[in-house]
Amino acid sequence: MATARLTKKELENKKQMAYLLYMSGEDQKIIADLINVSENTLSKWANADKWKSKRSAATITRDELINKTLLLISEMLEQA
């Protein structure tokens, strides 16, 4: 049985839906199943567009950011 090829628009729609699900905290394996793409394809999208960094930036609080920055500075000072 032949698999129908997706149009560029359909593929872009799947990618956008995957991104929204990822940003809401969903697991990549579940997203791949939901939108019917391979985990490899989803991983390529996520890595190419830096989804992990974007999700982290969207969910980190100001206090967490300050604490992480201070910890990094402390580690750098200890190494110096």
Residue pairs with C-beta under 8 A, 6 or more apart in sequence:
6 14
14 35
14 36
14 37
15 45
17 35
18 31
18 32
18 35
18 37
18 42
18 45
19 45
19 49
19 51
21 30
21 31
21 34
21 35
22 28
22 31
22 46
22 51
22 55
23 51
23 54
23 55
23 58
25 55
26 34
28 39
28 42
28 43
28 46
29 39
31 42
32 38
32 39
32 41
32 42
35 42
45 51
46 52
60 68
